[in-house]
Amino acid sequence: MDEFNNNDQNQNDNRDNNGVNNPNQYNKLPEYSFWAEQMPSNSYTYYNQGNNTWQYGNHIPNNNASNNVQQPQEKKPRKNVFKFIAKAICFGVIAGLSFIGLEKGINMIYPNSSGDVLSTIGDVGMASNYEIGYTESGTVQMKDRSAINSVTESVIPSIVSINCTSTQNGADFFGQQYSQDVESSGSGIIVAKNAKELLIATNNHVVEGATKIAVTFTDGTEAEAEIKGTDSVADLAVVTVDVTTLEEDTLNAITVAKLGNSDNIKVGEMAIAIGNALGYGQSVTVGYISAKDREVDVSDGYDSKEMVLLQTDAAINPGNSGGALLNVDGEVIGINTVKYADEEVEGMGYAIPISSATPIITELMNREVLSEKEQGYLGIAGYDVTEDASTFYNIPIGVYIDDVTKGGAAEKAGLKAEDIITKVNDLDITSITQLKDKVNSFKVGTEVEITYMRNTDGDYKEAKVTVTLGQNPELANANK
């Protein structure tokens, strides 16, 4: 019996930039071109779309290539000059009267003003009754470029590139089954080091489904890594590298990142994103914290979930996932995870706040790496009860048990179909994948406390039960 229903998580972050050039429209300016905006628009300059440059000299669009001489314009009668002068005098008189009337009106409204109200409009330092709302008030810390360089140089040794290989199964046009290796890239942050292992935090979607994980350090050294723990709901994972496989020079080159406090940051503070953008290697982008506690619906192509994230305009691209978002002191304040991908949107990247990620990372770091036959097995099949499903069906959020394995650990402990699992020990459970990850982190024979909700006469009541985890029966039968 298949215990869980899992879907591969695929995240695509694509942008399409489409432009249309019309060679017959010589005077149409390119969009978002600062060079075009700075150039004067007069008879001595024109924009040539043929080579995307501004050129000097008179230009007449004409399909006749032999006609290269500008024809003189016919002179207007002299009376037009007098009409123009008369109109200018009338405009001046009307404008003057309007200015005097406006100034008198302002003096009536502000009798204590010194008469220079009009001259201060538009001044940056002008006092105003309008107030700008911020997520949090406080001093925004800024640093110059040299300080940013220092921060980057000190933190890059703690950032790694992660390259994963996974197996993708499918069928071709003729229905023939095939499997192929698919490579993907991401980033990671070195969060701990001891005599045995190097611990690296990243996103779950970076390593999910990977059959091989390779980590590249700041000196270019590559090492094999394995997953120590994952949390699909929080989109966090920890991978480990055997320290004994690394050279002394590499160990001296790398550092452990300093984790900050994302609760204390202010909107408008400078932010620095470091990661393996597009798989090209480490790169740095700089921006600002755009918002805090932003509720974002994140989809993996199958399901969506709501995450509370930091928003930044520092460029976050594919491959940056799992990398660090830093403050100006070089402290990690977030783990880059997603960006808003739309051709009409620019500069909306998101990171998991480090203050909420730290407890989860700590728990993942302390998990023991187990082989499949060593991993605990609960013995259920079930479905996610999402927030939408909870509201629609009026049932608790958690994992709905569809069936239990006969003679399995869940059945022996008294769990039944239609129960909803909400916790394993002290960890809240909101998805079947998260439940599987947690149960598999314990050895066979480990006792865990399961909190569940059971429908009794139309009312769900909470209960707890101690479960002694068994072994996956398929693996047990394979060993016989």
Secondary structure, DSSP 8 states (H G I E B T S, - for coil): ----------------------TT-TT---TT-HHHHHS--STTEEEETTTTEEEES-----S-TT--S--------THHHHHHHHHHHHHHHHHHHHHHHHHHHHHHH-TTS-S-HHHHTT-TT---S-----SS-S------HHHHHHHHHHHGGGEEEEEEEEEEEEE-TT--EEEEEEEEEEEEEEEEE-SSEEEEEE-HHHHTT-SEEEEE-TTS-EEEEEEEEEETTTTEEEEEEEGGGS-HHHHHH-----B--GGG--TT-EEEEEE-GGGS--EEEEEEEEEEEEEEEEE-SS-EEEEEEEEE-S---TT-TT-EEE-TTS-EEEEEEEE---TT--S-EEEEEHHHHHHHHHHHHTS----GGGB-B--EEEEEE-HHHHHHHT--SEEEEEEE-TTSHHHHHT--TT-EEEEETTEE--SHHHHHHHHHTSBTT-EEEEEEEEEETTEEEEEEEEEE-B--HHHHHHT-
